[in-house]
Amino acid sequence: MGRFGSGYAWLVLDGGKAQILTTPNAETPLTTGALPLLTVDVWEHAYYLDHRNRRDVFLEVFCQRLISWDFVAGNLKRVG
């Protein structure tokens, strides 16, 4: 929710620790050496049709219903 405007929120592995960070526009944590495990698009086009300007509702639905923790675990396994 804290990302103003367009961008992404990421669950990354950085220095062996899981972190949540955000990037503006088309930036990626790959440029900092962090390894992405999961991302969510918080650009308005990602949620406007279903949720209008309610990014908070979109993120709640994303976290409760759309995240595949098997996918995240697979990404983590590939890094380790």
N, C-alpha and C positions, 0 to 999 in steps of 0.2 A: 504493500500500500504506500510505502514511503517514496517510491520512484515517481518523481514529477514528470509528466509527459510520457513519451514513448520509451520502451526499453524491455528489459527482461529481468526476471528474478532467477537465481541459480542456487542449487545445492551443489557445492563443490568440495573437493578434497584438496586442502592446501596445507602443505607441511605435515601431512599425516592426520590432520584434524578436519572434521566436517564443519563447513561454514555456509551461511546463507549470505549472498551478496546480490546487489543489483548492478546492472550496467545500462547506460543510456543508449538510445538509438540502436545501432548495429554492433556495438562493442561486445567483446567476448572475454571471459576470464582466461582463455587460452593464452592471451598475450602476456599474462602475469605469471604463468606457470601453474595456475590452479587447474585441477582436472574436473570438468563438469560431470556430475552424476545425474542431474535432472534440471530442466529449465521450464519456465512458464513465460509465455509471451504476454506482456502487459500493455502492448499497444492497443489502442481503442478498437481496431479492426478485429481483435481476437474475441471480444465479448459484446460489442455493441448490439448486434442483432438479437442476441438472447437476453441481454441484461441491461441494455441501453447504457447509461453512464455509471452503472453500479459495479465498479471494479471490485469492490468489497464482496459483493454477492458472487461474482465470477470466481474470485480466488477461494471463497469458501467451497463452492461446488468443485473446483479443481482439486482442492486438498481432500475433500471428503469422498469424491466419486471418480476422479479421473487419474489420479496418480497410480501408476503400476509399480508397486514396491519391488516386485520381481525384476522389473527392468532396471530399477536403481541398484538392486543387489547384484545383478549381472554386471552392471558398469563398475561397481566397486570391486567385484571379483576380478575383472579384467585388469584393474590397476594394481591390485595386490600381488 
